[in-house]
Amino acid sequence: MAISNTSFCVKKGEVLGLLGPNGAGKTTSVLILAGEMKATAGQVVLGNARDPHRTKDSATLGYCPQHNPLWPNLTVKEHLEIYAAVKGMNKEDTNRAIKRVSEALEMKDHLNKPARKLSTGVSRKVCFAISMLGNPTIVLLDEPSTGLDPKGQQRLWRAIRAAFKNRERGAILTTHYMEEAEAVCDRVAIMVSGKLRCIGSIQHLKSKFGKGYLLEIKLKDTQQVNVIHQEVLRLFPKAAKQDRFSSLLVYKIPMDNVQSLSQAFLHLENGKIIQLVMEMKMNVKDLTGQYEGR
């Protein structure tokens, strides 16, 4: 059984993240929602279930699958024109939409390239652009940022946020990465072995299931390692040193060793450690401990 007793809803203006490892059931869930796979039980409701005038066509669907559904010999512009025509858009609206998405996703230089010559990252951008054609009210995004470089990921994340924040549409986004969920999603549902283990805002999940912090310190002077190590232990007595690279020190700090982040940064500043480049990141584990994100 791929998915068992999974139930959730998405509100207008919200991006819900399905987070979990390979085999958790994320893509299967999306395939069922998209109608590509038939569920053996349960139902999918598109649109407002309480609306007495709701019909099957009352909510339009946008879909960005995990595997790119592109024709190798057609250009990016031709793909956008064809999918726009399928969604009933007229030529004028199509041209405006193509201009808008190509600028937002930095694809202007790729519009006349055939799909076979596109990099993986650009192909994912095209798939996202196709899913947004026709102003769908519900959008399914199955790992949309796979293959993008960090800059491309940041641009895509901004585009997703802009497309849904305070809008009359909602989205479900699957991902492996807590960083992506934090950047894009309003709520996160963690799936493990086909079951929904927890659901809530990022901050709620961190507060409830967080195991501790990571303190990463980038060294300006590698000769100061011992001094910094002693200072970290003075500030956080339970800190555990992790693998050390040539210019990077990493410590795990239990949550009970940090009463508040503001006080932690104040102590680091007073201890002169803040003079170095450093950041603190939260570890989040699901109830089974099988999945860890940062």
N, C-alpha and C positions, 0 to 999 in steps of 0.2 A: 504494500500500500504506500503510495507516494505522499499523500496528504491525509491527515486524520483530524476530523472535528475542528477545522479551521474556520473562524468567523471574525470578520472585521468590516468596518465601513470607512469611507473617505468623505470628508466634507468639502464643500466648495472653497476654493482658495487654499487647499491643503495638499501637500505632497507627503504621502505615507511611504516610508522606506521599509522594504522587506530585506532584512539583514540576516546573513547566515553563511555557513561554509558550503562547499560543493555538495550536492546531494540532499540539501536541507528541504527542498520542495519549492524553492522560489520560482524557478522557471515554469514548473508544472502549474503552479498557481496562476501565473500570468497566461499560460496557454489556455487554461480553462476560462479565465476571464475574457480572453480574446475570442473564444469560440473555436479555437483550433483543436481542442481536446475536450471530449465529453466527460463530465463528472458522473460518477456512479451514484452519487447522492448529493442532496443539497441544491441550492439555487444561486444564481447570480442576478442581482437587480441593478440595472443601469438607470441612473436618474433618480428622482425623488420618489421613493416607494410610497409616500403618503399622498402623492398627487393623484386625485381621482381621474384626471385627464391624461395620465401618463400612458404612453404607448411604447412599443418596441423601438420606434424611431425618435423618441423624445430626447434621447441623449446620443450625440455622435461620438464615435470612438477613434482615437489616434493610437497607433501602435508602433513602437520601435523594438523589433525583436532582437534577440541576442545574436542571431546570425544574419548578416546583411542580405536583404532580398533585392539585390541590384543586378540588372542585366549588364554583362561585361562590356558590350559594345555601344551602349547608350551613354550619352554625356550626362553630367550632373543636371544641367538645365533641362534636358529631355526627360529625365526621371521626375523632376519637380513638376513639369508641365503635364505629364501623363497622370501622375497621382492627383494633381489639382483637378484635372478634367474628370477623373473617376469620382472625386468628391463633389462635383457639380459647380466648381468655381468658373466664373467667366474669365475671358482673356485678360481684361484690365486688372481684375483682382489678383489673378495669377502673377502677372508681371510685377505688381506691387509687393506681393508676398515673397517672390523670388529675390527681389532687390533687398527687402528687409532682412530675410534670414541669411543671405549671403554676406551682408555687412555685419550682422550681429555675430556670426560664426566665422568670419574671415575666410569666406569661400569664394570670393569674387574671382580669384586667379584660377579656380578649379572648375568653373561653370561649364567650360567647353571641353573638358577632359573626359574621355570614356572611363567608365567605372573600373575597368581592369588596370588602369594606370594610377589609381588613387591609393594612397597609403591607408593603413587600417584606421588611423585616427580620422582622416578626412571622410572615409566611408561611414564611420559612426556619426559624424556630424550630418552627413547627407540623410542618414536614416532618421535622426532626430528631427531634421527639418521637414522630412516627409510626414512624420507623425503629427506635426503641428499644423499642417495645411488644412484649411477649411475651418479653423477655430473650433476644434473638438472640445466637448465639455468634459470628456474623460480620456486620459492619456495613460498608456501602459509603457513604461520605459524599462526594458530588461538589460541591465548593465550598460547604459548608454555611453559611458566614458571609457570603456575598455579600449586600450591601444592608443589613447591620447597621451601626449607629453604633458608635464605639469602645467604649462602655460595654456595648452588647449583644454585641459580639464577645468582650469579656473574659469575660462571664458564660457565653456558649456554650462558649468554650474551657475554662473551669473545669468545666462540665458534662461535656464530652467526656472530659477527663482523669479525672474522678471515675468515669465510666461504664466505663473500661477498665483503669485502673491496678490491678494485682494481681487482676484478675478473670479468669474462665474464658472470655474472649471476646477477639477481635481486630478491628481495623478498618483499612480503607484510606481515606485522606482525600486528595482532590485539591485543590490550591491554586496560586495564582500567587505567593503571598507567603512569603518566608523568615520573616517575623515570625510568621505563623500556624504555619508548620512548627515553629519553635523553641518556640512556646507549647504545642503539642499533641502533636507527633510524637516517637516514640522513635528512629525511623530515617527517613531521607529517600532517595527514589530520584528522581534528576533525569532527565527525559525530554526529548529534543530530536529533532524530525523522526521520531517513531515509534520511536526507539531509546533504550534505557536506557543512559545514559552513565556513571553512577556511583551507588553505593548505600552507605549507611553512616550512622553517627550524625552529628548536627549538628556536634559538635566535630571529628570525624574529617574531615568535608568541609571545614570551615573551615581546619583545619591543613594539609590537602593541597592545596586549590585557592584558598585565600584570597589576594587580591592586595594587601591592605593594610587600613588603618583609616580611618574618617572621624572627625575631631575637630570637634565642633560646640560653639561657644562662644556663649552668649547674653549679650549685653552689658548691664551695668547702666548704664554711662556710655559713650556713643558717642564721647566725646572721648579715650578710652583706646585707640582702635583701633591707632594706630601703636606704642604701647608694648607692647600684647599681641602684635602681629604680630612684633616683634623678639624677644620672649620665646619665642614658639612656635618661631621659626627657631633660636634658641639651643638649645632643648631637642631639637628634631627638625630637623636641618639640611636634610633632603630633603623636608620638608613643602611641599606645593604648595597655594597658596590657590585656592579655588573661588569661585563666585559669592557675593557678599556682599549680604545684605539689611540693612535699617536697623539691626536690633539682633542680627544673627546672623552670626558668622564661621564659615566651613567650610574645613577643611584636609584634604587627602588625605595620609596618612602611609604610606610603604612599610613592609612588614613587617620588613625588615632594619633599619629605624630604631627599632624597638620590640623590645627583647630580652625584656621581660616586661611584662604589663599592670600588675602591682603596682609595678614600678619607674617606669613611665610616670606613674601617678597620684601617686607620691611626688614625682617631679620637678615635676609640675603644682602640687602642693600647696606645695612649697618655693618655686616661682616665683610664688606668690600667685595663679595663674590659677584655682585651685580655688575661690577666693572667688566666682567667677562660676558660673552654672548651666551645666553642660556634660555631655556624654555621648559615649562612643566607641562606634561601631558597626562591625561587620565587613561587608565586601563579600565575597560568594561568587560565583564564576563557574564555569560548567560547563566541560568540556574544550574545547568549541568556542568559548567566549566569546560565545555568542549569548544567554545568559540571565544576568541579574544580579539578585541578591536582596539584601535588607539585613536 
